[in-house]
Amino acid sequence: MDGRSHFHAELELLTDKLLRMAGLARKALEDSLRAFSGCDAALAREVIDRDAEINRMECELDETSLRLLALEQPVALDLRRVVGGMRMTIDLERVGDEALHIAERAIFLAQLPPAPMSARLDELAFRVSEMLDKAISAFHAGDMDLANEVCRMEAGISDLNVLVLKDALRMVEQSSCTSQALERSMHEVIAGRSLERIGDKAGNIAETTIFMVKGVSIKHRCRPF
């Protein structure tokens, strides 16, 4: 195998590992939301324990990417694939962190009387999960249309999280500010904030896909390209 063939084989391996990390982050979000809605402390602890694997993969991918940059000096599309992979690694690690924070809220909620998740928070969870799924799929397929769709979806996430906060305040007022209502509302607000951040990371992954495919950076300006 010549030098360039070896490099491209390593690049494909890097992408495969990145997609495995994406699967772990997606699973962490899914399980943390199930733990939160079901007040399942055991599942929440599993999410927390598994975060170490996401962190380990971040370090492994960083080392591989830096080695490829230093030894192979890629250019054009190959360079964008390595740099884009490094960006995505950071965003996926932060998705894992926010899923861990939601799992921590679930452990606290498990100590309170059972109650359904607020409708707004449930909607936010669904939309953010959908964004993350589509962002990962867009990256995997190099699908500009899907990346653009994620950018369009990001616009409403912040507004929806504001509604989560307003609903939490309303619930506290209607329950005469009991300690349990206040505590539940606090955990829902924190979970909503974590979900909003995950939506931001999904938007970043969409931006990265556009950068890799088109060579155009729209960082911090996620919008249809």
PyMOL CGO cylinders between C-alpha atoms (Angstrom):
from pymol import cmd
from pymol.cgo import CYLINDER

trace = [
    CYLINDER, 0.00, 0.00, 0.00, 1.50, 3.35, -1.03, 0.3, 1, 1, 1, 1, 1, 1,
    CYLINDER, 1.50, 3.35, -1.03, 1.60, 6.43, 1.23, 0.3, 1, 1, 1, 1, 1, 1,
    CYLINDER, 1.60, 6.43, 1.23, -1.58, 8.09, -0.03, 0.3, 1, 1, 1, 1, 1, 1,
    CYLINDER, -1.58, 8.09, -0.03, -3.56, 4.85, 0.07, 0.3, 1, 1, 1, 1, 1, 1,
    CYLINDER, -3.56, 4.85, 0.07, -2.42, 4.30, 3.64, 0.3, 1, 1, 1, 1, 1, 1,
    CYLINDER, -2.42, 4.30, 3.64, -3.45, 7.86, 4.54, 0.3, 1, 1, 1, 1, 1, 1,
    CYLINDER, -3.45, 7.86, 4.54, -6.92, 7.44, 3.07, 0.3, 1, 1, 1, 1, 1, 1,
    CYLINDER, -6.92, 7.44, 3.07, -7.33, 4.12, 4.89, 0.3, 1, 1, 1, 1, 1, 1,
    CYLINDER, -7.33, 4.12, 4.89, -6.48, 5.91, 8.14, 0.3, 1, 1, 1, 1, 1, 1,
    CYLINDER, -6.48, 5.91, 8.14, -8.88, 8.70, 7.25, 0.3, 1, 1, 1, 1, 1, 1,
    CYLINDER, -8.88, 8.70, 7.25, -11.69, 6.19, 6.76, 0.3, 1, 1, 1, 1, 1, 1,
    CYLINDER, -11.69, 6.19, 6.76, -10.84, 4.56, 10.08, 0.3, 1, 1, 1, 1, 1, 1,
    CYLINDER, -10.84, 4.56, 10.08, -10.95, 7.99, 11.73, 0.3, 1, 1, 1, 1, 1, 1,
    CYLINDER, -10.95, 7.99, 11.73, -14.43, 8.58, 10.29, 0.3, 1, 1, 1, 1, 1, 1,
    CYLINDER, -14.43, 8.58, 10.29, -15.62, 5.17, 11.49, 0.3, 1, 1, 1, 1, 1, 1,
    CYLINDER, -15.62, 5.17, 11.49, -14.42, 5.92, 15.01, 0.3, 1, 1, 1, 1, 1, 1,
    CYLINDER, -14.42, 5.92, 15.01, -16.08, 9.32, 14.89, 0.3, 1, 1, 1, 1, 1, 1,
    CYLINDER, -16.08, 9.32, 14.89, -19.39, 7.71, 13.95, 0.3, 1, 1, 1, 1, 1, 1,
    CYLINDER, -19.39, 7.71, 13.95, -19.02, 5.25, 16.82, 0.3, 1, 1, 1, 1, 1, 1,
    CYLINDER, -19.02, 5.25, 16.82, -18.50, 8.17, 19.17, 0.3, 1, 1, 1, 1, 1, 1,
    CYLINDER, -18.50, 8.17, 19.17, -21.59, 9.81, 17.67, 0.3, 1, 1, 1, 1, 1, 1,
    CYLINDER, -21.59, 9.81, 17.67, -23.56, 6.65, 18.42, 0.3, 1, 1, 1, 1, 1, 1,
    CYLINDER, -23.56, 6.65, 18.42, -22.41, 6.73, 22.04, 0.3, 1, 1, 1, 1, 1, 1,
    CYLINDER, -22.41, 6.73, 22.04, -23.40, 10.38, 22.41, 0.3, 1, 1, 1, 1, 1, 1,
    CYLINDER, -23.40, 10.38, 22.41, -26.79, 9.72, 20.83, 0.3, 1, 1, 1, 1, 1, 1,
    CYLINDER, -26.79, 9.72, 20.83, -27.36, 6.75, 23.14, 0.3, 1, 1, 1, 1, 1, 1,
    CYLINDER, -27.36, 6.75, 23.14, -26.39, 8.86, 26.15, 0.3, 1, 1, 1, 1, 1, 1,
    CYLINDER, -26.39, 8.86, 26.15, -29.00, 11.46, 25.22, 0.3, 1, 1, 1, 1, 1, 1,
    CYLINDER, -29.00, 11.46, 25.22, -31.68, 8.85, 24.59, 0.3, 1, 1, 1, 1, 1, 1,
    CYLINDER, -31.68, 8.85, 24.59, -31.06, 7.05, 27.88, 0.3, 1, 1, 1, 1, 1, 1,
    CYLINDER, -31.06, 7.05, 27.88, -30.76, 10.24, 29.93, 0.3, 1, 1, 1, 1, 1, 1,
    CYLINDER, -30.76, 10.24, 29.93, -34.15, 11.40, 28.64, 0.3, 1, 1, 1, 1, 1, 1,
    CYLINDER, -34.15, 11.40, 28.64, -35.71, 8.01, 29.43, 0.3, 1, 1, 1, 1, 1, 1,
    CYLINDER, -35.71, 8.01, 29.43, -34.19, 8.19, 32.90, 0.3, 1, 1, 1, 1, 1, 1,
    CYLINDER, -34.19, 8.19, 32.90, -35.46, 11.73, 33.39, 0.3, 1, 1, 1, 1, 1, 1,
    CYLINDER, -35.46, 11.73, 33.39, -39.02, 11.07, 32.22, 0.3, 1, 1, 1, 1, 1, 1,
    CYLINDER, -39.02, 11.07, 32.22, -39.21, 7.79, 34.14, 0.3, 1, 1, 1, 1, 1, 1,
    CYLINDER, -39.21, 7.79, 34.14, -37.32, 8.96, 37.24, 0.3, 1, 1, 1, 1, 1, 1,
    CYLINDER, -37.32, 8.96, 37.24, -35.04, 5.95, 36.69, 0.3, 1, 1, 1, 1, 1, 1,
    CYLINDER, -35.04, 5.95, 36.69, -31.99, 6.45, 38.89, 0.3, 1, 1, 1, 1, 1, 1,
    CYLINDER, -31.99, 6.45, 38.89, -30.35, 3.16, 37.83, 0.3, 1, 1, 1, 1, 1, 1,
    CYLINDER, -30.35, 3.16, 37.83, -30.45, 4.07, 34.14, 0.3, 1, 1, 1, 1, 1, 1,
    CYLINDER, -30.45, 4.07, 34.14, -29.24, 7.57, 34.95, 0.3, 1, 1, 1, 1, 1, 1,
    CYLINDER, -29.24, 7.57, 34.95, -26.19, 6.12, 36.72, 0.3, 1, 1, 1, 1, 1, 1,
    CYLINDER, -26.19, 6.12, 36.72, -25.47, 3.98, 33.65, 0.3, 1, 1, 1, 1, 1, 1,
    CYLINDER, -25.47, 3.98, 33.65, -25.39, 7.14, 31.53, 0.3, 1, 1, 1, 1, 1, 1,
    CYLINDER, -25.39, 7.14, 31.53, -22.99, 8.77, 33.97, 0.3, 1, 1, 1, 1, 1, 1,
    CYLINDER, -22.99, 8.77, 33.97, -20.71, 5.72, 34.06, 0.3, 1, 1, 1, 1, 1, 1,
    CYLINDER, -20.71, 5.72, 34.06, -20.62, 5.43, 30.26, 0.3, 1, 1, 1, 1, 1, 1,
    CYLINDER, -20.62, 5.43, 30.26, -19.49, 9.05, 29.84, 0.3, 1, 1, 1, 1, 1, 1,
    CYLINDER, -19.49, 9.05, 29.84, -15.92, 7.94, 30.49, 0.3, 1, 1, 1, 1, 1, 1,
    CYLINDER, -15.92, 7.94, 30.49, -15.94, 6.02, 27.20, 0.3, 1, 1, 1, 1, 1, 1,
    CYLINDER, -15.94, 6.02, 27.20, -17.03, 9.14, 25.27, 0.3, 1, 1, 1, 1, 1, 1,
    CYLINDER, -17.03, 9.14, 25.27, -14.20, 11.07, 26.92, 0.3, 1, 1, 1, 1, 1, 1,
    CYLINDER, -14.20, 11.07, 26.92, -11.72, 8.31, 26.07, 0.3, 1, 1, 1, 1, 1, 1,
    CYLINDER, -11.72, 8.31, 26.07, -12.77, 8.36, 22.43, 0.3, 1, 1, 1, 1, 1, 1,
    CYLINDER, -12.77, 8.36, 22.43, -12.34, 12.13, 22.30, 0.3, 1, 1, 1, 1, 1, 1,
    CYLINDER, -12.34, 12.13, 22.30, -8.72, 11.77, 23.42, 0.3, 1, 1, 1, 1, 1, 1,
    CYLINDER, -8.72, 11.77, 23.42, -8.09, 8.92, 20.97, 0.3, 1, 1, 1, 1, 1, 1,
    CYLINDER, -8.09, 8.92, 20.97, -9.57, 10.83, 18.03, 0.3, 1, 1, 1, 1, 1, 1,
    CYLINDER, -9.57, 10.83, 18.03, -7.61, 13.96, 18.93, 0.3, 1, 1, 1, 1, 1, 1,
    CYLINDER, -7.61, 13.96, 18.93, -4.35, 12.02, 18.93, 0.3, 1, 1, 1, 1, 1, 1,
    CYLINDER, -4.35, 12.02, 18.93, -5.11, 10.37, 15.59, 0.3, 1, 1, 1, 1, 1, 1,
    CYLINDER, -5.11, 10.37, 15.59, -6.16, 13.65, 13.97, 0.3, 1, 1, 1, 1, 1, 1,
    CYLINDER, -6.16, 13.65, 13.97, -3.07, 15.53, 15.16, 0.3, 1, 1, 1, 1, 1, 1,
    CYLINDER, -3.07, 15.53, 15.16, -0.84, 12.71, 13.94, 0.3, 1, 1, 1, 1, 1, 1,
    CYLINDER, -0.84, 12.71, 13.94, -2.45, 12.78, 10.49, 0.3, 1, 1, 1, 1, 1, 1,
    CYLINDER, -2.45, 12.78, 10.49, -2.04, 16.56, 10.29, 0.3, 1, 1, 1, 1, 1, 1,
    CYLINDER, -2.04, 16.56, 10.29, 1.61, 16.42, 11.36, 0.3, 1, 1, 1, 1, 1, 1,
    CYLINDER, 1.61, 16.42, 11.36, 2.77, 13.45, 9.30, 0.3, 1, 1, 1, 1, 1, 1,
    CYLINDER, 2.77, 13.45, 9.30, 0.55, 13.54, 6.22, 0.3, 1, 1, 1, 1, 1, 1,
    CYLINDER, 0.55, 13.54, 6.22, 0.00, 17.30, 5.76, 0.3, 1, 1, 1, 1, 1, 1,
    CYLINDER, 0.00, 17.30, 5.76, -3.38, 16.84, 4.02, 0.3, 1, 1, 1, 1, 1, 1,
    CYLINDER, -3.38, 16.84, 4.02, -4.82, 19.51, 1.74, 0.3, 1, 1, 1, 1, 1, 1,
    CYLINDER, -4.82, 19.51, 1.74, -8.20, 20.50, 0.29, 0.3, 1, 1, 1, 1, 1, 1,
    CYLINDER, -8.20, 20.50, 0.29, -10.98, 17.99, 1.04, 0.3, 1, 1, 1, 1, 1, 1,
    CYLINDER, -10.98, 17.99, 1.04, -8.72, 15.68, 3.04, 0.3, 1, 1, 1, 1, 1, 1,
    CYLINDER, -8.72, 15.68, 3.04, -7.66, 18.57, 5.27, 0.3, 1, 1, 1, 1, 1, 1,
    CYLINDER, -7.66, 18.57, 5.27, -11.28, 19.59, 5.77, 0.3, 1, 1, 1, 1, 1, 1,
    CYLINDER, -11.28, 19.59, 5.77, -12.19, 16.03, 6.73, 0.3, 1, 1, 1, 1, 1, 1,
    CYLINDER, -12.19, 16.03, 6.73, -9.53, 15.94, 9.45, 0.3, 1, 1, 1, 1, 1, 1,
    CYLINDER, -9.53, 15.94, 9.45, -10.29, 19.43, 10.76, 0.3, 1, 1, 1, 1, 1, 1,
    CYLINDER, -10.29, 19.43, 10.76, -14.03, 18.84, 10.54, 0.3, 1, 1, 1, 1, 1, 1,
    CYLINDER, -14.03, 18.84, 10.54, -13.63, 15.59, 12.44, 0.3, 1, 1, 1, 1, 1, 1,
    CYLINDER, -13.63, 15.59, 12.44, -11.77, 17.40, 15.21, 0.3, 1, 1, 1, 1, 1, 1,
    CYLINDER, -11.77, 17.40, 15.21, -14.58, 19.96, 15.47, 0.3, 1, 1, 1, 1, 1, 1,
    CYLINDER, -14.58, 19.96, 15.47, -17.21, 17.26, 15.58, 0.3, 1, 1, 1, 1, 1, 1,
    CYLINDER, -17.21, 17.26, 15.58, -15.30, 15.35, 18.27, 0.3, 1, 1, 1, 1, 1, 1,
    CYLINDER, -15.30, 15.35, 18.27, -15.51, 18.38, 20.56, 0.3, 1, 1, 1, 1, 1, 1,
    CYLINDER, -15.51, 18.38, 20.56, -19.24, 18.80, 19.94, 0.3, 1, 1, 1, 1, 1, 1,
    CYLINDER, -19.24, 18.80, 19.94, -19.99, 15.12, 20.56, 0.3, 1, 1, 1, 1, 1, 1,
    CYLINDER, -19.99, 15.12, 20.56, -18.06, 15.15, 23.83, 0.3, 1, 1, 1, 1, 1, 1,
    CYLINDER, -18.06, 15.15, 23.83, -20.14, 18.11, 24.95, 0.3, 1, 1, 1, 1, 1, 1,
    CYLINDER, -20.14, 18.11, 24.95, -23.34, 16.32, 23.95, 0.3, 1, 1, 1, 1, 1, 1,
    CYLINDER, -23.34, 16.32, 23.95, -22.21, 13.54, 26.27, 0.3, 1, 1, 1, 1, 1, 1,
    CYLINDER, -22.21, 13.54, 26.27, -21.58, 16.05, 29.06, 0.3, 1, 1, 1, 1, 1, 1,
    CYLINDER, -21.58, 16.05, 29.06, -25.05, 17.57, 28.72, 0.3, 1, 1, 1, 1, 1, 1,
    CYLINDER, -25.05, 17.57, 28.72, -26.64, 14.10, 28.65, 0.3, 1, 1, 1, 1, 1, 1,
    CYLINDER, -26.64, 14.10, 28.65, -24.77, 13.39, 31.88, 0.3, 1, 1, 1, 1, 1, 1,
    CYLINDER, -24.77, 13.39, 31.88, -26.22, 16.56, 33.41, 0.3, 1, 1, 1, 1, 1, 1,
    CYLINDER, -26.22, 16.56, 33.41, -29.74, 15.46, 32.46, 0.3, 1, 1, 1, 1, 1, 1,
    CYLINDER, -29.74, 15.46, 32.46, -29.03, 12.07, 34.03, 0.3, 1, 1, 1, 1, 1, 1,
    CYLINDER, -29.03, 12.07, 34.03, -27.95, 13.80, 37.23, 0.3, 1, 1, 1, 1, 1, 1,
    CYLINDER, -27.95, 13.80, 37.23, -31.29, 15.63, 37.32, 0.3, 1, 1, 1, 1, 1, 1,
    CYLINDER, -31.29, 15.63, 37.32, -33.04, 12.26, 36.90, 0.3, 1, 1, 1, 1, 1, 1,
    CYLINDER, -33.04, 12.26, 36.90, -31.37, 10.94, 40.04, 0.3, 1, 1, 1, 1, 1, 1,
    CYLINDER, -31.37, 10.94, 40.04, -32.72, 13.87, 42.04, 0.3, 1, 1, 1, 1, 1, 1,
    CYLINDER, -32.72, 13.87, 42.04, -36.18, 13.49, 40.50, 0.3, 1, 1, 1, 1, 1, 1,
    CYLINDER, -36.18, 13.49, 40.50, -36.24, 9.82, 41.49, 0.3, 1, 1, 1, 1, 1, 1,
    CYLINDER, -36.24, 9.82, 41.49, -36.39, 10.96, 45.11, 0.3, 1, 1, 1, 1, 1, 1,
    CYLINDER, -36.39, 10.96, 45.11, -39.60, 12.95, 44.51, 0.3, 1, 1, 1, 1, 1, 1,
    CYLINDER, -39.60, 12.95, 44.51, -43.18, 11.70, 44.00, 0.3, 1, 1, 1, 1, 1, 1,
    CYLINDER, -43.18, 11.70, 44.00, -43.70, 10.62, 40.36, 0.3, 1, 1, 1, 1, 1, 1,
    CYLINDER, -43.70, 10.62, 40.36, -45.11, 13.21, 37.98, 0.3, 1, 1, 1, 1, 1, 1,
    CYLINDER, -45.11, 13.21, 37.98, -45.22, 13.50, 34.15, 0.3, 1, 1, 1, 1, 1, 1,
    CYLINDER, -45.22, 13.50, 34.15, -42.62, 15.53, 32.29, 0.3, 1, 1, 1, 1, 1, 1,
    CYLINDER, -42.62, 15.53, 32.29, -43.97, 18.91, 31.23, 0.3, 1, 1, 1, 1, 1, 1,
    CYLINDER, -43.97, 18.91, 31.23, -45.36, 18.96, 27.69, 0.3, 1, 1, 1, 1, 1, 1,
    CYLINDER, -45.36, 18.96, 27.69, -42.99, 21.74, 26.60, 0.3, 1, 1, 1, 1, 1, 1,
    CYLINDER, -42.99, 21.74, 26.60, -39.94, 19.91, 27.91, 0.3, 1, 1, 1, 1, 1, 1,
    CYLINDER, -39.94, 19.91, 27.91, -41.10, 16.73, 26.20, 0.3, 1, 1, 1, 1, 1, 1,
    CYLINDER, -41.10, 16.73, 26.20, -41.43, 18.64, 22.92, 0.3, 1, 1, 1, 1, 1, 1,
    CYLINDER, -41.43, 18.64, 22.92, -37.99, 20.19, 23.37, 0.3, 1, 1, 1, 1, 1, 1,
    CYLINDER, -37.99, 20.19, 23.37, -36.49, 16.76, 24.04, 0.3, 1, 1, 1, 1, 1, 1,
    CYLINDER, -36.49, 16.76, 24.04, -38.11, 15.34, 20.89, 0.3, 1, 1, 1, 1, 1, 1,
    CYLINDER, -38.11, 15.34, 20.89, -36.95, 18.20, 18.65, 0.3, 1, 1, 1, 1, 1, 1,
    CYLINDER, -36.95, 18.20, 18.65, -33.38, 18.22, 19.95, 0.3, 1, 1, 1, 1, 1, 1,
    CYLINDER, -33.38, 18.22, 19.95, -33.12, 14.43, 19.60, 0.3, 1, 1, 1, 1, 1, 1,
    CYLINDER, -33.12, 14.43, 19.60, -34.37, 14.73, 16.02, 0.3, 1, 1, 1, 1, 1, 1,
    CYLINDER, -34.37, 14.73, 16.02, -31.82, 17.48, 15.31, 0.3, 1, 1, 1, 1, 1, 1,
    CYLINDER, -31.82, 17.48, 15.31, -28.96, 15.37, 16.63, 0.3, 1, 1, 1, 1, 1, 1,
    CYLINDER, -28.96, 15.37, 16.63, -30.06, 12.33, 14.62, 0.3, 1, 1, 1, 1, 1, 1,
    CYLINDER, -30.06, 12.33, 14.62, -30.26, 14.37, 11.42, 0.3, 1, 1, 1, 1, 1, 1,
    CYLINDER, -30.26, 14.37, 11.42, -26.97, 16.16, 12.06, 0.3, 1, 1, 1, 1, 1, 1,
    CYLINDER, -26.97, 16.16, 12.06, -25.13, 12.85, 12.50, 0.3, 1, 1, 1, 1, 1, 1,
    CYLINDER, -25.13, 12.85, 12.50, -26.82, 11.39, 9.42, 0.3, 1, 1, 1, 1, 1, 1,
    CYLINDER, -26.82, 11.39, 9.42, -25.92, 14.50, 7.40, 0.3, 1, 1, 1, 1, 1, 1,
    CYLINDER, -25.92, 14.50, 7.40, -22.29, 14.15, 8.44, 0.3, 1, 1, 1, 1, 1, 1,
    CYLINDER, -22.29, 14.15, 8.44, -22.23, 10.43, 7.64, 0.3, 1, 1, 1, 1, 1, 1,
    CYLINDER, -22.23, 10.43, 7.64, -23.70, 10.92, 4.16, 0.3, 1, 1, 1, 1, 1, 1,
    CYLINDER, -23.70, 10.92, 4.16, -22.20, 14.33, 3.38, 0.3, 1, 1, 1, 1, 1, 1,
    CYLINDER, -22.20, 14.33, 3.38, -25.81, 15.43, 2.86, 0.3, 1, 1, 1, 1, 1, 1,
    CYLINDER, -25.81, 15.43, 2.86, -26.03, 19.20, 2.42, 0.3, 1, 1, 1, 1, 1, 1,
    CYLINDER, -26.03, 19.20, 2.42, -29.85, 19.21, 2.28, 0.3, 1, 1, 1, 1, 1, 1,
    CYLINDER, -29.85, 19.21, 2.28, -30.08, 17.45, 5.64, 0.3, 1, 1, 1, 1, 1, 1,
    CYLINDER, -30.08, 17.45, 5.64, -27.43, 19.73, 7.15, 0.3, 1, 1, 1, 1, 1, 1,
    CYLINDER, -27.43, 19.73, 7.15, -29.44, 22.74, 5.97, 0.3, 1, 1, 1, 1, 1, 1,
    CYLINDER, -29.44, 22.74, 5.97, -32.56, 21.26, 7.55, 0.3, 1, 1, 1, 1, 1, 1,
    CYLINDER, -32.56, 21.26, 7.55, -30.77, 21.03, 10.90, 0.3, 1, 1, 1, 1, 1, 1,
    CYLINDER, -30.77, 21.03, 10.90, -29.78, 24.69, 10.56, 0.3, 1, 1, 1, 1, 1, 1,
    CYLINDER, -29.78, 24.69, 10.56, -33.43, 25.62, 10.01, 0.3, 1, 1, 1, 1, 1, 1,
    CYLINDER, -33.43, 25.62, 10.01, -34.52, 23.54, 13.01, 0.3, 1, 1, 1, 1, 1, 1,
    CYLINDER, -34.52, 23.54, 13.01, -32.03, 25.26, 15.33, 0.3, 1, 1, 1, 1, 1, 1,
    CYLINDER, -32.03, 25.26, 15.33, -33.82, 28.60, 15.03, 0.3, 1, 1, 1, 1, 1, 1,
    CYLINDER, -33.82, 28.60, 15.03, -36.75, 27.60, 17.28, 0.3, 1, 1, 1, 1, 1, 1,
    CYLINDER, -36.75, 27.60, 17.28, -34.90, 25.71, 20.02, 0.3, 1, 1, 1, 1, 1, 1,
    CYLINDER, -34.90, 25.71, 20.02, -34.04, 28.73, 22.16, 0.3, 1, 1, 1, 1, 1, 1,
    CYLINDER, -34.04, 28.73, 22.16, -37.62, 30.04, 22.00, 0.3, 1, 1, 1, 1, 1, 1,
    CYLINDER, -37.62, 30.04, 22.00, -38.97, 26.65, 23.04, 0.3, 1, 1, 1, 1, 1, 1,
    CYLINDER, -38.97, 26.65, 23.04, -36.63, 26.53, 26.01, 0.3, 1, 1, 1, 1, 1, 1,
    CYLINDER, -36.63, 26.53, 26.01, -37.93, 29.94, 27.13, 0.3, 1, 1, 1, 1, 1, 1,
    CYLINDER, -37.93, 29.94, 27.13, -41.41, 28.40, 27.16, 0.3, 1, 1, 1, 1, 1, 1,
    CYLINDER, -41.41, 28.40, 27.16, -40.08, 25.54, 29.33, 0.3, 1, 1, 1, 1, 1, 1,
    CYLINDER, -40.08, 25.54, 29.33, -38.87, 28.14, 31.82, 0.3, 1, 1, 1, 1, 1, 1,
    CYLINDER, -38.87, 28.14, 31.82, -42.19, 29.99, 31.79, 0.3, 1, 1, 1, 1, 1, 1,
    CYLINDER, -42.19, 29.99, 31.79, -44.14, 26.77, 32.31, 0.3, 1, 1, 1, 1, 1, 1,
    CYLINDER, -44.14, 26.77, 32.31, -41.89, 25.86, 35.24, 0.3, 1, 1, 1, 1, 1, 1,
    CYLINDER, -41.89, 25.86, 35.24, -42.53, 29.22, 36.88, 0.3, 1, 1, 1, 1, 1, 1,
    CYLINDER, -42.53, 29.22, 36.88, -46.25, 28.85, 36.29, 0.3, 1, 1, 1, 1, 1, 1,
    CYLINDER, -46.25, 28.85, 36.29, -46.26, 25.41, 37.88, 0.3, 1, 1, 1, 1, 1, 1,
    CYLINDER, -46.26, 25.41, 37.88, -44.53, 26.77, 40.97, 0.3, 1, 1, 1, 1, 1, 1,
    CYLINDER, -44.53, 26.77, 40.97, -47.06, 29.59, 41.27, 0.3, 1, 1, 1, 1, 1, 1,
    CYLINDER, -47.06, 29.59, 41.27, -50.03, 27.24, 40.91, 0.3, 1, 1, 1, 1, 1, 1,
    CYLINDER, -50.03, 27.24, 40.91, -48.68, 24.88, 43.56, 0.3, 1, 1, 1, 1, 1, 1,
    CYLINDER, -48.68, 24.88, 43.56, -48.24, 27.65, 46.15, 0.3, 1, 1, 1, 1, 1, 1,
    CYLINDER, -48.24, 27.65, 46.15, -44.45, 27.33, 45.96, 0.3, 1, 1, 1, 1, 1, 1,
    CYLINDER, -44.45, 27.33, 45.96, -44.18, 23.99, 47.76, 0.3, 1, 1, 1, 1, 1, 1,
    CYLINDER, -44.18, 23.99, 47.76, -40.63, 22.74, 48.14, 0.3, 1, 1, 1, 1, 1, 1,
    CYLINDER, -40.63, 22.74, 48.14, -41.27, 19.69, 45.94, 0.3, 1, 1, 1, 1, 1, 1,
    CYLINDER, -41.27, 19.69, 45.94, -42.81, 21.75, 43.14, 0.3, 1, 1, 1, 1, 1, 1,
    CYLINDER, -42.81, 21.75, 43.14, -39.92, 24.19, 43.32, 0.3, 1, 1, 1, 1, 1, 1,
    CYLINDER, -39.92, 24.19, 43.32, -37.34, 21.40, 43.21, 0.3, 1, 1, 1, 1, 1, 1,
    CYLINDER, -37.34, 21.40, 43.21, -39.05, 19.64, 40.28, 0.3, 1, 1, 1, 1, 1, 1,
    CYLINDER, -39.05, 19.64, 40.28, -39.27, 22.90, 38.35, 0.3, 1, 1, 1, 1, 1, 1,
    CYLINDER, -39.27, 22.90, 38.35, -35.60, 23.63, 38.99, 0.3, 1, 1, 1, 1, 1, 1,
    CYLINDER, -35.60, 23.63, 38.99, -34.57, 20.25, 37.59, 0.3, 1, 1, 1, 1, 1, 1,
    CYLINDER, -34.57, 20.25, 37.59, -36.76, 20.73, 34.52, 0.3, 1, 1, 1, 1, 1, 1,
    CYLINDER, -36.76, 20.73, 34.52, -35.26, 24.16, 33.85, 0.3, 1, 1, 1, 1, 1, 1,
    CYLINDER, -35.26, 24.16, 33.85, -31.72, 22.76, 34.13, 0.3, 1, 1, 1, 1, 1, 1,
    CYLINDER, -31.72, 22.76, 34.13, -32.62, 19.86, 31.83, 0.3, 1, 1, 1, 1, 1, 1,
    CYLINDER, -32.62, 19.86, 31.83, -34.13, 22.30, 29.34, 0.3, 1, 1, 1, 1, 1, 1,
    CYLINDER, -34.13, 22.30, 29.34, -30.94, 24.33, 29.31, 0.3, 1, 1, 1, 1, 1, 1,
    CYLINDER, -30.94, 24.33, 29.31, -28.90, 21.17, 28.66, 0.3, 1, 1, 1, 1, 1, 1,
    CYLINDER, -28.90, 21.17, 28.66, -31.20, 20.27, 25.79, 0.3, 1, 1, 1, 1, 1, 1,
    CYLINDER, -31.20, 20.27, 25.79, -30.80, 23.73, 24.29, 0.3, 1, 1, 1, 1, 1, 1,
    CYLINDER, -30.80, 23.73, 24.29, -27.03, 23.29, 24.41, 0.3, 1, 1, 1, 1, 1, 1,
    CYLINDER, -27.03, 23.29, 24.41, -27.30, 19.90, 22.70, 0.3, 1, 1, 1, 1, 1, 1,
    CYLINDER, -27.30, 19.90, 22.70, -29.34, 21.60, 19.99, 0.3, 1, 1, 1, 1, 1, 1,
    CYLINDER, -29.34, 21.60, 19.99, -26.49, 24.08, 19.59, 0.3, 1, 1, 1, 1, 1, 1,
    CYLINDER, -26.49, 24.08, 19.59, -24.03, 21.20, 19.20, 0.3, 1, 1, 1, 1, 1, 1,
    CYLINDER, -24.03, 21.20, 19.20, -26.26, 19.55, 16.59, 0.3, 1, 1, 1, 1, 1, 1,
    CYLINDER, -26.26, 19.55, 16.59, -26.20, 22.86, 14.72, 0.3, 1, 1, 1, 1, 1, 1,
    CYLINDER, -26.20, 22.86, 14.72, -22.41, 22.89, 14.96, 0.3, 1, 1, 1, 1, 1, 1,
    CYLINDER, -22.41, 22.89, 14.96, -22.24, 19.40, 13.45, 0.3, 1, 1, 1, 1, 1, 1,
    CYLINDER, -22.24, 19.40, 13.45, -24.41, 20.61, 10.57, 0.3, 1, 1, 1, 1, 1, 1,
    CYLINDER, -24.41, 20.61, 10.57, -22.05, 23.56, 10.10, 0.3, 1, 1, 1, 1, 1, 1,
    CYLINDER, -22.05, 23.56, 10.10, -19.12, 21.14, 10.07, 0.3, 1, 1, 1, 1, 1, 1,
    CYLINDER, -19.12, 21.14, 10.07, -20.77, 19.05, 7.36, 0.3, 1, 1, 1, 1, 1, 1,
    CYLINDER, -20.77, 19.05, 7.36, -21.24, 22.13, 5.18, 0.3, 1, 1, 1, 1, 1, 1,
    CYLINDER, -21.24, 22.13, 5.18, -17.60, 23.11, 5.81, 0.3, 1, 1, 1, 1, 1, 1,
    CYLINDER, -17.60, 23.11, 5.81, -16.38, 19.65, 4.83, 0.3, 1, 1, 1, 1, 1, 1,
    CYLINDER, -16.38, 19.65, 4.83, -18.50, 19.34, 1.69, 0.3, 1, 1, 1, 1, 1, 1,
    CYLINDER, -18.50, 19.34, 1.69, -18.35, 22.92, 0.39, 0.3, 1, 1, 1, 1, 1, 1,
    CYLINDER, -18.35, 22.92, 0.39, -15.26, 24.35, 2.03, 0.3, 1, 1, 1, 1, 1, 1,
    CYLINDER, -15.26, 24.35, 2.03, -17.35, 27.20, 3.41, 0.3, 1, 1, 1, 1, 1, 1,
    CYLINDER, -17.35, 27.20, 3.41, -17.25, 28.11, 7.09, 0.3, 1, 1, 1, 1, 1, 1,
    CYLINDER, -17.25, 28.11, 7.09, -20.53, 29.29, 8.61, 0.3, 1, 1, 1, 1, 1, 1,
    CYLINDER, -20.53, 29.29, 8.61, -19.41, 28.79, 12.19, 0.3, 1, 1, 1, 1, 1, 1,
    CYLINDER, -19.41, 28.79, 12.19, -21.71, 30.59, 14.67, 0.3, 1, 1, 1, 1, 1, 1,
    CYLINDER, -21.71, 30.59, 14.67, -23.99, 31.46, 11.74, 0.3, 1, 1, 1, 1, 1, 1,
    CYLINDER, -23.99, 31.46, 11.74, -25.81, 28.15, 11.23, 0.3, 1, 1, 1, 1, 1, 1,
    CYLINDER, -25.81, 28.15, 11.23, -28.29, 28.82, 8.47, 0.3, 1, 1, 1, 1, 1, 1,
    CYLINDER, -28.29, 28.82, 8.47, -29.26, 27.09, 5.23, 0.3, 1, 1, 1, 1, 1, 1,
    CYLINDER, -29.26, 27.09, 5.23, -26.39, 27.36, 2.73, 0.3, 1, 1, 1, 1, 1, 1,
]
cmd.load_cgo(trace, "trace")
